Amino acid sequence: MQKPGDEKDDYYYDEEKEYQKLREEDKEYQDQKKELQKLRKQNKKLREWQKNHEEKEERKRRADAIRRDRRAAIIQQDITTTQTKIKLRITTILAMHRTVASDTVKDRLTMDVYNQIITGEMRANYGLADLLREDSEDLLTILDAYIIPEVKRLVTQNRRRSRPQKMNPSAANVRNRVILTTGSSEINDMTWEHKDAAKSVAMLCKKYGMPKVLEKKKGGVAIWTADQLTHTCFVRIEVLDEQIPHCKPAKHVDNIYHYINYDVSPEKYLDVMSLSGSVAYDPLKKWLRARCASEKANIATLAMATQIGEGNVTLKFVQAEGLYKTWILSTKKAGIVKTLYALLCFNIKHQRGNPRSDGYWPLAFPEGCAN
């Protein structure tokens, strides 16, 4: 039998039980809510990671594309530089063999040699990267093995096609006398005061033939003009019977003058002139001149001067590193002289300025020519 008050206890018991049940459900709900928030955070982090990953991949793709474009540009530049070196070398060898070839023949020969570099034995043995390294002396040595036989074939063809010119024995003009007279007898008649200058004339005669102008007396001069130097980068060569003392980069005397047709901009004028006391410039003719004791030293000087003029190197860097002295002393090696000559010819051919005369010098007359 239920006692009085038991109903009340049962009621409170049921209420307590219901309350505990609700608390458990609320706790479960809170746990689920926390789990949901945790999942949302994880999902947010996942989206952020995915977004960052996509952005990173996009940046990588763009960087790869830029790298490919740059690499393609570098390869194209290397190809152009290599073809230019080949053509310059072909021109030099043709001049050495005293033969003439048209630009069409030179271009064909250039492409033939270049194709051998890319696909032939030169590519297999050395590789394009090795051929394009800074050691140009090795490059020229390798190229000669392919160029010289073809040039000799051209020489043979030219000799077969050309007929000897008939000379009139009664012709008494000076030009014919110089052509028909051996260089040694002409040089032996010279009475120059400075024997070093006379030896320089004899050496240049072996290379370029007799000068167009030759004053054999004391204080004389020997001049090779542009029409005698068409196979070179020079427009004029002079040797004077003089000795100009010069103590840099080592003690020597100057008497050989080499001229090139090169436009020195007003901005680069002071730097180019500051390279050496042997450098001079005619701004109306646009002739840049170097004077030294040997042709190879003049080549090194003019090559460095055009490098400065083109903005490829600064005068401050040349002076700080002693680069000019290094170039001059390195001309003791024939291969280095060939490299510097090729560089000089390249800078002249591809110069940024205009080698034709403007009729005025901007530093003297900034307003330009008179009306």
C-alpha positions, 0 to 999 in steps of 0.5 A: 500500500502506497504511503502518503507522500509517495506520489510526490516523491515519484513526481520529483523523481520523474522530473529529475529523470526528465531533467537529466535526460534534457541535460544529456541531450543538451550536452550531446547537442553542444558536442555536435555543435562543437564538432560542426564548428570544428568541421567548418574550421577545417573546411575553411582551412581546406578552402584556404589551402586549396586557394593558396595552392592554386595561386602558388601553382598559377605563379609557378606556371607564370614563372615557368612561362617567363623562364621559357621565354627568357631562355628562348630569347637567350638561345636566339641571342646565342644563335645570332651571336654565333652566326655573326662570329662565323660570318666574321671569321669567314670574312677574315679567312677570305681576306687572308686568302685574298679572295672575294665572295658575295654576301649571298655566298657568305650567308650560305657558308655561314648557315652551312657551318652553323647547321654543322654546329647544331646537327653535325659532328661539332654538335656531337663532340662539343655541344652548343653550350660549350661552343657558346662559352666565353672561350672564343679562341677555342670556338674559332679554332673549331670553326676553322676546321670547317670554314677553311676547306670551304673557303679554299674551294671558293679560292680555287673557283675564283682563280679559275674564273678570274683572268690575269689583267694585262699590264701596259709596260709603258704605264708610268703612273705611281700606282702601277709602280707600287703594285709591280714593285716588291715591298722589300725594295720599297721599304729598303729605300726608306730613310726614316729616323725611327727604325721601329716605325719603319719596321711597322711599315714593313710588317703592315705591307705584308698584311695589307700590301703597299700603302697608297701614300708613302713618304720615304724620307725622314719624318715621312708617313705611310697611309693605307686608305679605306679602299685598301682595307675593305676586308677589315674593320678599319677605314684608315691606317697610318704610320708616322716617322715619330716616337710618342712616349707613353708609359701606360699600361707599360713603357713604350712609344706610339707611331701606328694609328688605326681609325674606325668609323664609329659614332661616339655619343655625347653621353659616352664621349668623356668616358671613351676619351678617358680610356687612354691618352692614345684615343682620339675622336673626330666628331664630324667624320665620326672616326675613332682613332687609337695610336700605339706601338703595334696593330694588336694593341690598337685593336685591343684599345678600340675594342675596349673603347667601343665596349664603353661606347656601347654601354657594355662596360663602364669606365669605372669598372675598367679602371677599378679592375685594371681591365684595359691593362689586362687586354693590352697584355693579353694580345701576346696570344694570337688567339686573343687578338682574333677574339678582340678583333671579332668583338671590335668588328661586331661592335662597329657593325651593330653600333647603336649610333649612326656612323654617317656624319651629321654635319655638326657636333651636339656638344658644340652646337646643341641646337643642331645644324644651321638653316 
